[in-house]
């Protein structure tokens, strides 16, 4: 069998190995772990330094874009041609002029608004934008947020008066849209990815996919941001790439620029460096562990062999030798002493095993059960005989209270009250289990275990249930038989005395009635004696049938002839129904006639007066099915399985006690089964029972 090993930390070898390995691991961690932390810290500082530097550049770039928009608006408004075109009111020439100016600048739109903030001319990308958003600027440079669906737009716009303010011609607005292209330019100039946010919604981004892809970004703000140089620091995750980011407000407006540096390459380099350091630490630890194992095995191998041998002996393998080859003198002396003790122990164990085996075989051979209980009434021993008698497995019985395991059938008296004194006997009826009541005979003795002050009671149990049952059944059987014989004999004596005393004075009809009573009494006695003889023959194993091809009509006629006087006396009538062509059956005619007599006798006995008893036969395949129907009280379905037994249930015994000894149905079953037929009972429509049996046909139809 495989051996399951476990580490014993009290072992010398294990402690040596563990000590050296722990020392190597501690040294490796003391050197390597701070290095890994330092590398990670430097990598993070480098990444955040890039973010901080990018933020400074971003601030400067936004200032540059604001000045650039202001310069474009100023230069456009100061061109001498523009006032003339505005005064001329030639919209076509003005539009063409502004388009030419737009092509030479970095602006996206140019607008000219009058003093009442009404748009006069606009060139550039103005789709879905209300120019009023820009016309409201009053000679200043600012960020303009245009609310659109599905996302807003952000613009850098600058307004400047055309010509001199006193002329009141209007103002020129130059606007630069902060879109994905703008974010791409910012990314090229700062080395960072930029995302412009308005109220938490992205309006432009240099990340792959632009502003529409911002919803796929996972942002994890840094809770403790005091140690980070950037504003509102966070970790970003876009796709499978990590970023460090910070946010800054542009010109104090609601526009936020989130600058992020891609740290995937930096993280990969740091990870490779950490894995290199960890691998080096693991190699050093493995080398140190290998050296420690070699040293420990060299020192502790003899002790390990001795321990293994001792463990084998403890597991029951006493034939394992404890002699080991060791260069250490103390280990050799211990080995010799243990080997001597093992030899003596093995001899003693062999003697005990032989004694135990003899005791176990003795207990198994005993039909009586042996149970021991302690002073608290708990079971401490439960023999195989006790298992067989009580039906309780030993594992369920041990440790339980005897009063719980053996509930008496009496009026709640605990089992312990029935235990007899030593030298006396007692009898107890246990509560029924699985429908069977057990009767036990008990004797007891006191047992004191050597070296213990506890006294236990040993109980010897003997199952006398079968003897009690046979005794009760025999008494009931004799009482029923006595009653069965007394009734017809009393009738015969009375009829005979009446014939002897009054024969000359009796009329012919009175003589016929007395003779009929004598015939019925003699037939009843004959049926009872036949059943008794057949029951005894069954019990002795001498029961035989001699089937041959037999005329069914002759069997029916014989049974009807015997039962007709009894049926007429009870004012009943017999209905007979046979097939048109009466078949021959393979049967012992005398035995089958006895079956019919028993069934008809029972049907007449259980049916009330002035009712019908029916006898029918019908071909059913290769068999003949014979039924006898009555109008009696019927048989409960729960009792039908034992109806044809010689020792039926209590309810059936009570029913037989009112109408007879109950031997007839068991004889019926034996005769039918000896003919390879079947027997059973069904309910009859309108009340009563239908008893049926089958016989094989002599010639199959």
Order of alpha helices (4+ residues) and beta strands (2+ residues): alpha-alpha-alpha-beta-beta-alpha-beta-beta-beta-alpha-beta-beta-beta-beta-beta-beta-alpha-alpha-beta-beta-alpha-alpha-alpha-beta-beta-beta-alpha-alpha-beta-alpha-beta-beta-alpha-beta-beta-alpha-alpha-beta-beta
